[in-house]
Amino acid sequence: MSNLNTSLKDTSLIIATYNEEESLPFVLNEIKEYDFGEVIIVDGHSTDNTKKIISGSIRLVTGNSPNSSCSNILSRIHQAS
């Protein structure tokens, strides 16, 4: 990856997941060199080990029910900030 000339400390990276235990470690490793202000994982009630992979300063958000839409979850995040 190339170096960024722009600071990302004021940027939130939002990653939507559903049963991503195989690909999420790769994605999280790839974004390490970027200095995002926050990383938010929006999980759609994964039935695998996706939520166990998420740790550290990464914020995990899930819907109130398995039928929660991503837009509803993102709306809750926006209202909380």
C-alpha positions in Angstrom: 0.0 0.0 0.0 1.1 3.5 -0.7 1.7 6.2 1.9 -1.2 8.6 2.5 -0.6 12.3 2.4 -3.9 13.0 4.2 -4.6 12.4 7.8 -7.4 9.9 8.5 -7.7 10.7 12.2 -11.0 12.4 11.6 -12.3 9.5 9.5 -14.4 6.5 10.6 -14.1 3.4 8.6 -17.3 1.3 8.6 -17.1 -2.4 7.6 -20.2 -4.4 7.1 -19.9 -8.1 7.9 -21.9 -11.3 7.8 -20.1 -14.6 8.3 -16.7 -13.1 7.4 -14.4 -15.1 9.7 -12.3 -16.2 6.7 -11.8 -12.7 5.1 -12.0 -10.3 8.1 -8.5 -11.0 9.5 -7.0 -10.1 6.1 -9.0 -6.9 5.9 -8.1 -5.8 9.4 -4.4 -6.5 8.7 -4.6 -4.5 5.5 -6.0 -1.4 7.2 -3.5 -1.4 10.1 -1.1 1.0 8.4 -3.9 3.6 8.0 -4.5 5.8 11.0 -8.3 5.9 11.1 -9.9 7.8 13.9 -12.1 4.7 14.5 -13.0 1.4 12.9 -16.6 0.2 13.3 -17.7 -3.3 12.3 -21.4 -3.5 11.6 -22.3 -7.2 11.9 -25.4 -8.6 10.5 -25.8 -11.3 13.2 -23.0 -13.6 11.9 -23.4 -17.3 12.7 -19.7 -18.0 12.4 -16.8 -16.7 14.5 -16.7 -13.2 12.9 -17.5 -11.4 16.2 -14.7 -13.3 18.1 -12.1 -11.9 15.6 -13.0 -8.3 16.4 -10.9 -6.9 19.3 -8.9 -4.0 20.5 -10.1 -0.5 19.6 -12.5 -1.8 17.0 -16.1 -1.0 17.8 -18.7 -3.8 17.1 -22.3 -2.8 16.3 -25.1 -5.3 15.7 -28.7 -4.8 15.0 -31.5 -5.3 17.5 -32.6 -8.4 15.6 -31.4 -10.6 12.7 -33.7 -8.6 10.4 -32.1 -5.2 11.2 -31.1 -3.5 8.0 -27.6 -2.0 7.6 -29.2 1.4 7.1 -31.0 1.1 10.4 -27.8 0.2 12.2 -25.8 3.0 10.5 -28.6 5.4 11.6 -28.1 4.3 15.2 -24.4 4.9 14.9 -24.9 8.4 13.5 -27.4 9.3 16.2 -25.0 8.1 18.9 -22.1 10.3 17.7 
